[in-house]
Each structure stands twice: as structure tokens, then as C-alpha cells.
Amino acid sequence: MVNPFFKNTGPYEINQLLQLVGLVNQNFPQEKIEDIKDLKSSQNKNITFFHSNKYIQLAKITKASYCITTEKLKSFLPNSCKAIISDKVLLHTSQITKIFYPDSVTDDFDISVKDIKNTSFKDKVKYGNNVMIGNNVKVGSNCLIGHNSIIEKNVSIGDNCSIGSNVIIRNSLIKNNVNILDGCVIGKKGFGFFPNKNNNIRYPQVGIVIIEDNAEIGCGSTIDRGSLSNTIIGKNTYLDNQIHIAHNVKIGENCIIAGQVGFAGSSTLGNNVMIGGQAGISGHLKIGNNVQIGGGSGVIKDVPDNSKVMGYPAKDLRNFIRENKWLIKQLL
């Protein structure tokens, strides 16, 4: 499920879309395109994009009708998916996404919010001072909302949840028994743009944040909503304080992540992953199940299941210890 909150302005005729973004050298039979989605979630009458070897396996099975890609990568697409050749795949994808979802680029404050005392939640939720609630918000039973927190438009909160003070949430689905501690920002747009000398071009962010049951988000943490897919925090996963999770990151179940860890966009963690403080996870990586990553590590490549890694760049723990015996002796 991608963002149910932003309005899709489609459908558009495929050649009309291509003309609007300057891809005028290609022409297809007339066909209406209903949406733009990622390779995995695309269906018939959708357009998608494919820009990296990392996604070859997904490209082979995509159900999209059209795919913006390169001459080099087009051969990996199934026969049912027509290739749209581009030398600027991400830029053209961004432009088409903005056509379908024009309200997804900016992230101004929500003018619809009202003091909770003036809403139907006043007798349902236990709340502190200066709590504001936006439109299209749902809150389950036995929930707490702390002082000065703002639940902006398009948020669903399940039962038995605790939202701390000075928290801002938008574009998020929060399941049951979730704790979000003080000072968190959940569901704002991610850091997606194309550098330009005159005016940087923002990439639309049409995904949401999903926080599954029994998760806890530590103080001062930031979780960006997805771009074309969703950012997901799995069941019973605990985040320490001051953690940043970028757009499209997917964290599995029963993970424990210590303070000041940073995730770049579109990386995926399996279940039962443990990460020490101040580690950094690069973008578009796959971290397997039961992985342990030492504090301060820099992870720049995929990590298979049941691995223990440490260092910068992160490597197998036994190799790290063997190569750094002299340093370890000085520290003991």
C-alpha cells in the first residue's frame, strides 16, 4: 500500500506524459496510465522506473505496463513491460510522479489542525497542553498524547499507543501498542532532490510511514515517509534516541538499534538485527536476518544472514579483530 492520502490526478495518456517531461523521441499506441509505482508494486496500466543493476530481479517480474529505464537495462524487462529509454531516469521519474501527485513535493505546516479540546478526541484521549489534531486523523482507545504535540492530517494511530511531548506526525499508519518518545518527527518528506546550479529539483514523496505493533521510537528520532514505496518499522523493533531513518527504509521485526544510527534511503533490514550506536547504513543495501553490526561501523555493501560485522568499511568481525589486534590491546 502506497500513500492513501495524496490525491492521484491520473489517468494520463502515455504519450501525453512523455511529452510533458520532454521524452518526445518515443511514441506508443494510445493507452491510459493510471499511476506510477515502484517495480515491485506496479500493476497493469502503471508506469515504473529501473535505474540500477541492484533491481534486476525485480525488473524481471514487474507487472508494470511501462518502465523508464536505460538502453543498457531494458533487456531485463519482461515482454509485457514496454521500455521508455531515458538518460536521466530518476529525473524523468520525478517529473512524472509530480504530474500524478502535485501535492507531494512541498511539506508546509498543516493549516487544518485544531486544538484537541475542540475535536471529538477530547473525551477519548488522555492528552497534555497545546495538543493539535489535523483532518483525517484516527486515534484508537487508551492512547496518550503529550504536551505540545501535533498530529497533522492523514494519520492513523492504533490502540494503547503513547505519543510523547513535542512530537510531530503526518502521513503515517501507527499500529497498536506503539511508543513514540519525546521530540520525534514522523512522516515528513525525505531528502530526495536533484542538484541544479539554479534551482534544486525536489523528488516527490508519495509514500507513508508504517510503524507495526509493539514498536518503540526513541527521543529525537526522525522517520521520513517513502518516495514511491513506504518506510516501514517492523513489529517489536526498538529504536534508541536520535536515530534517522530515510525514505523507503524497511526494518524487520525484533530489531534493536542503538542511538545516533543513520540509514540512507531504500535500505532493507531483516529480522532480529542489532546495530550499535553511531553506525551508518548506506542506501539501497540489503541487511539479512540475525545480523549484528558493531557501533561506529560504516556499512557500504550488503550483509548476509547471521553475520557479525564491524569497522569502516564494515567487514566480518573476525577479520576486523585480526586486523586490529594492536589497537584492541591498547584499549584493554
C-alpha positions as CSV (number, residue, x, y, z in Angstrom):
1,M,0.0,0.0,0.0
2,V,1.4,3.4,-1.1
3,N,0.2,6.7,0.3
4,P,-3.7,6.6,0.5
5,F,-3.5,10.3,1.4
6,F,-2.2,12.2,-1.7
7,K,-4.7,12.6,-4.5
8,N,-3.8,10.9,-7.8
9,T,-4.7,13.2,-10.6
10,G,-4.5,10.5,-13.3
11,P,-5.1,8.7,-15.6
12,Y,-3.0,10.2,-18.3
13,E,-2.4,9.1,-21.9
14,I,1.2,7.6,-22.1
15,N,2.4,9.9,-25.0
16,Q,1.0,12.9,-23.2
17,L,3.1,12.1,-20.1
18,L,6.2,11.6,-22.2
19,Q,5.7,15.0,-23.9
20,L,5.2,16.8,-20.6
21,V,8.6,15.6,-19.4
22,G,10.4,16.1,-22.7
23,L,10.7,12.4,-23.8
24,V,9.5,13.3,-27.3
25,N,11.5,10.8,-29.3
26,Q,9.4,7.8,-28.4
27,N,5.8,7.2,-29.3
28,F,3.5,4.4,-28.2
29,P,-0.1,3.3,-29.1
30,Q,-2.7,5.3,-27.2
31,E,-3.1,3.9,-23.7
32,K,-4.2,5.4,-20.4
33,I,-1.7,5.2,-17.5
34,E,-3.4,5.2,-14.0
35,D,-0.5,5.5,-11.6
36,I,3.3,5.5,-11.1
37,K,4.7,2.9,-8.7
38,D,7.9,1.1,-7.9
39,L,8.9,-2.1,-9.7
40,K,7.6,-4.4,-7.0
41,S,4.1,-2.9,-6.5
42,S,3.4,-1.9,-10.1
43,Q,0.4,-3.4,-11.9
44,N,-1.1,-3.3,-15.4
45,K,-1.6,0.3,-16.6
46,N,1.1,1.6,-14.2
47,I,4.4,3.2,-15.1
48,T,7.6,2.4,-13.1
49,F,11.4,3.0,-13.3
50,F,14.5,0.9,-13.4
51,H,17.9,2.6,-13.0
52,S,20.3,0.2,-11.3
53,N,21.6,-3.4,-11.5
54,K,20.6,-3.8,-7.9
55,Y,17.0,-4.2,-9.0
56,I,17.4,-6.6,-11.9
57,Q,15.4,-9.4,-10.2
58,L,12.5,-7.1,-9.5
59,A,12.6,-5.7,-13.0
60,K,12.3,-9.2,-14.5
61,I,9.0,-9.8,-12.8
62,T,7.4,-6.3,-12.7
63,K,3.8,-6.1,-13.8
64,A,4.0,-2.5,-14.9
65,S,2.9,-1.7,-18.5
66,Y,5.8,0.9,-19.0
67,C,9.2,1.4,-17.4
68,I,11.5,4.4,-17.6
69,T,15.0,2.8,-18.0
70,T,18.3,2.9,-19.9
71,E,19.3,1.3,-23.1
72,K,21.6,-0.9,-21.2
73,L,19.0,-2.2,-18.7
74,K,15.9,-2.5,-20.9
75,S,16.7,-6.2,-21.8
76,F,15.9,-7.3,-18.3
77,L,12.2,-6.2,-18.5
78,P,9.5,-8.7,-19.3
79,N,7.8,-8.6,-22.7
80,S,4.7,-7.2,-21.1
81,C,6.5,-4.1,-20.0
82,K,7.4,-1.5,-22.6
83,A,10.8,0.3,-22.1
84,I,10.9,4.1,-22.2
85,I,14.5,5.0,-22.8
86,S,16.0,7.8,-20.8
87,D,19.5,9.2,-20.0
88,K,18.0,10.7,-16.8
89,V,15.8,8.0,-15.4
90,L,15.4,9.4,-11.9
91,L,14.8,13.0,-13.1
92,H,12.1,11.9,-15.5
93,T,10.5,9.6,-12.9
94,S,10.4,12.5,-10.5
95,Q,8.7,14.7,-13.1
96,I,6.1,12.1,-13.9
97,T,5.4,11.4,-10.2
98,K,4.8,15.2,-9.7
99,I,2.3,15.1,-12.5
100,F,0.3,12.3,-10.8
101,Y,0.8,13.7,-7.3
102,P,1.3,17.5,-7.5
103,D,0.8,18.0,-3.7
104,S,3.6,15.6,-2.7
105,V,6.6,17.9,-3.2
106,T,6.0,20.5,-0.5
107,D,5.6,19.8,3.2
108,D,4.2,23.0,4.7
109,F,2.7,23.0,8.1
110,D,-0.8,21.7,8.3
111,I,-3.3,24.6,8.5
112,S,-6.2,22.2,9.3
113,V,-5.0,21.4,12.8
114,K,-7.3,22.3,15.8
115,D,-6.8,22.3,19.5
116,I,-7.7,18.8,20.7
117,K,-10.2,20.4,23.0
118,N,-12.3,21.4,20.0
119,T,-12.3,17.9,18.4
120,S,-14.1,14.6,19.0
121,F,-10.9,13.2,20.7
122,K,-11.3,15.4,23.8
123,D,-13.2,12.7,25.6
124,K,-11.4,9.8,24.1
125,V,-7.7,10.5,24.5
126,K,-5.6,11.5,27.6
127,Y,-3.6,14.5,26.5
128,G,-1.3,17.3,27.7
129,N,-1.4,21.0,27.0
130,N,-1.3,22.5,23.5
131,V,-2.1,19.3,21.6
132,M,-3.2,19.9,18.0
133,I,-5.1,17.5,15.7
134,G,-5.5,17.7,11.9
135,N,-8.0,16.4,9.4
136,N,-8.4,12.7,8.6
137,V,-6.9,11.6,11.9
138,K,-7.9,8.4,13.7
139,V,-6.8,7.5,17.3
140,G,-7.6,4.2,18.9
141,S,-8.5,3.5,22.6
142,N,-6.3,4.0,25.6
143,C,-3.9,6.4,23.9
144,L,-1.8,9.2,25.4
145,I,-0.6,12.3,23.7
146,G,2.0,14.6,25.4
147,H,2.4,18.3,25.7
148,N,2.9,20.5,22.5
149,S,2.5,17.5,20.1
150,I,0.9,17.9,16.7
151,I,-0.9,15.0,15.0
152,E,-1.2,16.6,11.5
153,K,-3.5,15.4,8.7
154,N,-3.6,11.9,7.4
155,V,-2.5,9.9,10.5
156,S,-4.0,6.7,11.9
157,I,-3.0,5.6,15.5
158,G,-4.0,2.3,16.9
159,D,-4.9,1.2,20.4
160,N,-2.8,1.6,23.5
161,C,-0.3,4.0,21.9
162,S,1.8,6.6,23.8
163,I,2.8,9.7,21.9
164,G,5.4,11.8,23.8
165,S,5.7,15.6,24.1
166,N,6.9,17.8,21.2
167,V,6.2,15.2,18.6
168,I,5.1,15.9,15.0
169,I,3.4,13.1,13.0
170,R,1.9,13.2,9.5
171,N,1.3,10.7,6.7
172,S,1.7,7.7,9.0
173,L,-0.1,4.5,10.0
174,I,0.8,3.6,13.5
175,K,-0.4,0.2,14.7
176,N,-1.2,-1.0,18.3
177,N,1.0,-0.7,21.5
178,V,3.5,1.7,19.9
179,N,5.5,4.2,21.9
180,I,6.8,7.3,20.3
181,L,9.0,9.2,22.7
182,D,9.6,13.0,23.1
183,G,10.8,15.1,20.2
184,C,10.2,12.7,17.3
185,V,9.3,13.8,13.8
186,I,7.4,11.1,11.8
187,G,6.2,11.1,8.2
188,K,7.8,14.3,6.8
189,K,9.2,14.3,3.3
190,G,12.5,12.6,2.7
191,F,15.8,14.1,1.5
192,G,15.2,13.5,-2.2
193,F,16.3,16.0,-4.8
194,F,18.4,16.5,-7.9
195,P,21.2,19.1,-7.6
196,N,20.9,22.0,-10.0
197,K,23.0,25.2,-10.2
198,N,20.0,27.4,-10.4
199,N,17.3,25.5,-8.5
200,N,17.5,22.1,-7.0
201,I,14.7,19.8,-8.1
202,R,12.7,18.0,-5.3
203,Y,11.7,14.4,-5.7
204,P,8.0,13.9,-4.8
205,Q,7.5,11.8,-1.7
206,V,4.2,9.9,-2.0
207,G,4.8,7.0,0.4
208,I,3.9,6.8,4.1
209,V,5.5,5.6,7.3
210,I,4.1,2.4,8.8
211,I,5.0,1.5,12.4
212,E,4.0,-2.0,13.3
213,D,2.7,-3.3,16.7
214,N,4.8,-3.1,19.8
215,A,7.5,-0.9,18.3
216,E,9.2,2.0,20.2
217,I,10.8,5.1,18.7
218,G,13.4,6.8,20.9
219,C,13.6,10.5,21.7
220,G,14.5,12.9,18.9
221,S,14.3,10.4,16.2
222,T,13.2,11.2,12.6
223,I,11.5,8.8,10.2
224,D,10.9,10.1,6.7
225,R,8.0,8.9,4.6
226,G,8.7,6.9,1.5
227,S,9.1,8.2,-2.1
228,L,7.4,5.6,-4.3
229,S,7.2,2.9,-1.6
230,N,6.7,3.1,2.1
231,T,9.1,3.4,5.1
232,I,8.3,0.5,7.5
233,I,9.3,-0.2,11.1
234,G,8.6,-3.9,11.9
235,K,6.9,-5.4,14.9
236,N,8.6,-5.2,18.3
237,T,11.5,-3.2,16.9
238,Y,13.1,-0.7,19.3
239,L,14.9,2.4,18.2
240,D,17.1,4.3,20.6
241,N,17.4,8.1,20.7
242,Q,18.4,10.4,17.8
243,I,18.1,7.9,15.0
244,H,17.5,8.9,11.4
245,I,15.6,6.7,9.0
246,A,15.4,7.9,5.4
247,H,12.7,7.3,2.8
248,N,11.8,3.8,1.7
249,V,13.9,2.1,4.5
250,K,12.3,-1.2,5.7
251,I,13.3,-2.5,9.1
252,G,12.2,-6.0,10.1
253,E,10.8,-7.5,13.3
254,N,12.5,-7.7,16.7
255,C,15.4,-5.3,15.7
256,I,17.3,-3.3,18.3
257,I,19.1,-0.2,17.0
258,A,21.2,2.0,19.4
259,G,21.5,5.8,19.4
260,Q,22.6,8.0,16.6
261,V,22.4,5.4,13.9
262,G,21.7,6.7,10.4
263,F,20.0,5.0,7.5
264,A,20.3,6.2,3.9
265,G,17.3,5.7,1.6
266,S,15.9,2.4,0.4
267,S,17.9,0.0,2.5
268,T,16.2,-3.1,3.9
269,L,16.9,-4.9,7.2
270,G,15.8,-8.4,8.1
271,N,14.5,-9.6,11.4
272,N,16.5,-9.8,14.7
273,V,19.1,-7.2,13.6
274,M,21.2,-5.5,16.2
275,I,23.1,-2.3,15.4
276,G,25.5,-0.5,17.8
277,G,25.4,3.3,18.3
278,Q,26.6,5.8,15.7
279,A,26.7,3.2,12.9
280,G,25.9,4.3,9.3
281,I,24.0,2.3,6.8
282,S,24.4,3.4,3.1
283,G,21.5,3.4,0.7
284,H,20.0,0.6,-1.4
285,L,21.5,-2.2,0.8
286,K,20.1,-5.5,2.0
287,I,21.0,-6.4,5.6
288,G,20.0,-10.0,6.3
289,N,18.3,-11.7,9.3
290,N,20.1,-12.1,12.6
291,V,22.9,-9.6,11.7
292,Q,24.9,-7.8,14.3
293,I,26.7,-4.5,13.3
294,G,29.2,-3.0,15.7
295,G,28.9,0.6,17.0
296,G,30.6,3.2,14.8
297,S,30.6,1.0,11.7
298,G,30.1,2.1,8.2
299,V,28.1,-0.4,6.1
300,I,28.5,0.2,2.4
301,K,27.6,-3.2,0.9
302,D,25.0,-6.0,1.5
303,V,25.4,-8.1,4.7
304,P,24.2,-11.7,4.5
305,D,22.1,-13.5,7.2
306,N,23.7,-14.4,10.5
307,S,26.7,-12.1,10.0
308,K,28.7,-10.0,12.6
309,V,30.4,-7.0,11.1
310,M,32.3,-4.0,12.4
311,G,34.6,-1.2,11.2
312,Y,34.7,1.2,8.3
313,P,34.0,-0.1,5.8
314,A,32.2,-2.8,7.8
315,K,33.7,-6.3,7.5
316,D,33.4,-9.7,9.1
317,L,34.0,-9.3,12.9
318,R,36.8,-11.9,13.0
319,N,38.6,-10.2,10.2
320,F,38.2,-6.9,11.9
321,I,39.6,-8.2,15.2
322,R,42.6,-9.9,13.4
323,E,43.5,-6.7,11.5
324,N,43.2,-4.5,14.6
325,K,44.8,-6.6,17.3
326,W,47.3,-3.9,18.1
327,L,44.5,-1.3,18.6
328,I,42.4,-3.7,20.8
329,K,45.4,-4.4,23.0
330,Q,45.9,-0.7,23.6
331,L,42.3,-0.2,24.6
332,L,42.3,-3.1,27.1
